[in-house]
């Protein structure tokens, strides 16, 4: 499974993009998107998905 970003809640702060160990998060059309093919939920890197951990708005980075 992968994570996704709820676009309507995203403030486009960019915190998640730089924390993703798989480079799965990119800015497209003024919103951040998570590439499901690259997202591993930070398995083998961290105990929790880093996009959700660093996001300043709770429940913006959620399981897809």
PEDA-V574282 format. One record per pair of residues at least 6 apart in sequence whose ideal C-beta (glycine too) atoms are under 7 Angstrom apart, sorted by the first residue. I is the first residue (numbers start at 0). J is the second residue. If there is no record, write none. Layout:
I J
I J
This chain:
0 40
0 62
0 63
1 33
1 35
1 38
1 40
1 63
2 33
2 38
2 40
2 48
2 50
2 51
2 60
2 61
2 62
2 63
3 33
3 61
3 63
4 31
4 32
4 33
4 59
4 60
5 59
5 61
6 30
8 56
8 59
9 30
9 31
9 59
10 55
10 56
11 29
11 30
11 31
12 55
14 53
14 54
14 55
15 24
15 31
15 50
15 53
15 54
15 60
16 24
16 26
16 31
18 49
18 50
18 53
19 49
19 50
20 41
20 44
21 37
21 38
21 39
22 37
23 33
23 34
23 37
23 38
24 31
24 33
24 50
25 32
33 50
35 63
40 48
41 47
41 48
41 49
48 60
50 60
51 60
54 60
